[in-house]
């Protein structure tokens, strides 16, 4: 039976749908602890719906046309497909064991999934809904990033402390790059020149040259009044023009704003507790953080780098994605 959405309040949902402009984008937040996805209107910044989903939802993304949400239901060993028009779960994908994070190819045809318990990257053809390859990687794979040209995939293995570069045509590892302890996320620069890999326990972001596959710089973080062990980089996002990056700093409860050309940290933005993942709105006027311990998300103004509003969502918010249209 299809799991259907649960209305938080019929009156609230109706009011939001009537007051929100047609151009409003929906923000989808996976809540790891209570097995839900919260839907937030990016314009009104109000919760409009809560969806019941599978067990321990973490990684979340959306098709390039905005029609389908893909969601890692980690404890169900599956990826759920949610129709954004009806908010019903309409199918699933053969994800492999314990899917945690994934990335969608630039052409929207392939999903690359990190299987944490099996040390694999699973490659799924979305048209046939079949696994087309399994790539053995290091221990506890998590972070997934794909180059803008779609030719290179990066997976980070938390225990092996490596960024694995995978050729998307051959599904073979071409380079293994050692980074600092517990790498959690990989993000390519829009011009294809670099990959930024966050290391949660190491407390750094390694900037890897995509041509040589060498670490060219390490970004470090210092926040007055906080112990270094509380500063734990996780989610990373880089603006489309490649000038600015945002790094979620976990229990430091802040998002670092980094000059993506000089690698200097320009600001720390205070958000909720245990900030985890990040997502831009399509116009990149705002970036949104998930704050796991405070059970909320925070909207940050990209022009001013100020936190403008936090919105309560479900229990232990983990991943976030915004509709493209």
N, C-alpha and C positions, 0 to 999 in steps of 0.2 A: 504494500500500500504506500502511496506517495505521502511523504511527510509534508504537511501544508503549513503555511505561515501562521503564527499566533499574533493576533493584534494586541499590542500593549493596551491600547484604548481605542475603541471605535471612533470616539469623538476626536481624539488626537490625530489619528490617521486621516480622517476626513478633512479636518481643518488644515493639516499639512498639505494634502493633495490639492485643496482649493487655493491655498495661499502661495504655494510654490510656483515659480515661473516655469514655463515649459523647458527652459534651458538648464534648469537645476540638475546637478549631477548627484547621483546616489553614492554614498560611501558605505562600503560593506566591510564589517569587522568580524573576524572569527574569534569567538570566545571559548578558550580552551577548556575551562572548568565546567561551564554549564551547558555545553553542547548546543550552542546557538550561534547564529549570525545576526548581528544588529545592523539595520539599515538606517542610515542617517542622511537627511537632506542637507547637502552642502551649502545651500543658500540660507535656509532658516536655522540650520544647525539644531534640528530637532530629530529625535528618534521617531521614525514613522512605522517601522515594523520590526518584529523579531522572528527569525525563522528557526524552527527546530531542525537540527541536522544530526549527523553521525557523531560518534564518540571521539572526543579530543580533537576538535577542529583546529588546525594550525595554518599551514600554507593556504593562501587564497589568491586567485587571480581571475581575470575576466577575458573573454574572447575579444579580439580586436574590434569586432562590430558591436560589442556590448550586449549580445544576446544571451550569453551563457556565463555563469560563474563556475569555476572549477575550484573544488575545496578538498584539501587533504583531511579525511577523517582517519586520523592516524591509528587509533585503537581498533578501528574496523578494517584496517588494511585495504582501504579503497579510496578512490577519488570520486566525490559526488559531483554530478552536473545539475546545476540549478538554472531553471528558465527565469530570466529577469523580468519577463512580461507577466508570468503567473506566480512567481516565487514558489514553484513546486520543484521537488527533486525529480528529474525526468530520466535519470540513468546514472550509470557509474562507469569508471574506467579501471582496468586491471593494473593497479598501481605498483604492485610488489609490496613486500612487508613494510609496515610502519612508515608510510610516506610522511615527510615532514615539510619540505620546501620543494618548490618546482619553479620552472621558468618556461614561458611560452616562446616559441620561435618567432622571429620577425614576420614570417609569412603566415603565422597563425595555424600552421598545419601540424605541428609537433609539440608535444609536451615532454619536458625532461624532468624527471622526478628523482629526488634524493631519498633512498631507502635506508634509514638510519640503522636498523637492526641487522641488515643483510649486507652492508658494505657495497651497495650497488647504486648505479644510476640507471633507472629504467627509462627507455625511450618509447613513447606512445604515439602512434599515428592516430590523430583525432578523427579522421574520416572513417576509418575502419574500426576504430576503438580497440586496436590490437597493439600488443607489445611487439616492437620490431627489433629491439636490441636491449641487451643488459650489459653494462660496462662495469667491471669490478674496479673499485676505487679503494681509498684508505678507510680507516676505522671511523665509524660514526659520521658518514657524509651528511652535510646539511646545506651549506650555502650553495646557491645556484645562480650563475650569471651567464648571459649569452651576448656575444658581440653584435653590434648593430648590423653587420653584414651577414650574420647568421652562420659564419664559418667556424667559430670557436666557442666552445662551451667550457665554463669553469665550474668545477665542484670543489668545495672545501671539506676536508675531513677533520673533524674536531680533535680526535685523539692522535692522528698521524701528523697533525699540524702542517698540512700541505694544501696548496691550491693545485688541483689537477686540471690541466688543459686538455680538452678532448676535441678531436676533429669531428665535426658533425656529419661529415660524409662517410668516413670510415668507421666511426665510433671507437677509435683507438686513442689512448692517451699519448700525447706528443711531448708533454713536459710536466714534470713535477717540481713545484716551486715551494721551498720551505719558508713558512711564515712563522709568526709568534703563536703562543699557546691558545688553543681552542678557537680556530677561525670559524666565524659564524655566517658571514655574508660576503657575496662578491658582486661588484657593480662595475660595468664597463663605462668608460667615458663615451659620450655620444659620437665623438670623432674616431672611435675605435683605437685610440692610441694607448690607453692605459686600462688596467683593472685595479680597482680598490678592494682590498680584502681586510675585513675587520677581524681582530683577534680579541675575544672577550676577556680571557685571563691575562694575556700578554699586555692588554691595555693600549694597543696600537692599531693603526691602519697601515697596511703595507701597500705601497703604490708600485704596481708591476708594469713594466714596459711590455706592451703587447707584441712588439716586434722581436725583441731579444729574449723576452720572458724572464728578465732579471728584475729583482727588487731594486728600484731606483731611489726610493725614499720611504721613510717611516714617519708617520704622523703620530705625535704623542699629545697627551692631554694633561693639563694641570688646572685644578679648580681650587682656589683658596678655601681652606676650611674643611676639605674632604680628603680622606685617606686615598692613596693611589689605588688600593685594591677595590674601592667602590666604583671606580671609573672603568666601565666594562663596555667597550664598543660592540654594537650588534648591527642594527640596520643602517644601510648607507644609501643615499640617493644624491644624484648629481643633476644640476639643472641642464636643460636642453642646449644652452649655449656654452656649456662646459666651464663656466666661470666660478661656480659656487657649489659646494657639497654640504650635505647635512648628515651628521652621524649621531645615531641614538646611543646614549651612554648608560643604559641599564639602570642599576641602582643609584647612580649619580643623579637621577631624576632630571636630566638635562639633555638637550640636543645641541651638539656642537655645530657651529657654522664655520666652514673652512673655505679659504680662498683656494680654489682648485687649480690655480696656476702657480701660486707661490707655496702652497701647502701650509700656510699659516692659519692657526685658529683665530678667528676674528671675534667670536662671541659664543657665549653659552646661554641657551634659552631654557629657563626653568619651566618644566611641564609637570606631568603627574609622576607617580611613583613607579619605578622600574620600567622605563621607556624602552620599547622593544623594536618595533618595526615602523616604517615610514612610507608614505605615499603622497605624491603630488596630485593636485587637481589638474585636469587637462590643460588649463590655461597657465598653470604653474604660478598662479597668484598666491596659492596656499599650499603648505605641506602639513600633513596630518600624522601625528604620532599615536601609537597605542601604548597605554600606560597600565601594565598588568596588575600591579598591586592596588592601585587606586581605582581600578575598574572604570577607566574613562579614556577618551581620546582628546587630544589637544590640537586645535587649529592654529597654525603659525603663519603670520603674514610674511611672505617671501620678500616683499619690498622693504619692510622695516625690521624683519627678523624679531618680531614681537609675538608672544603668545596672546591670541585675541579671545579665545574661548575654549573651555573644556566641556565635554558632553559625556554624561554617564552612559555606559553601555552594559554589556553582560559581565560575567565573572571571568577574570583573567584574560582580557583581550590580548590577542597574539598577533594576528596578521591584519592587513588593511589593503583594500584596493578601491579605486574610484572608477565609476562608469565613464567610458570615453565619450558618450554622447547623451 
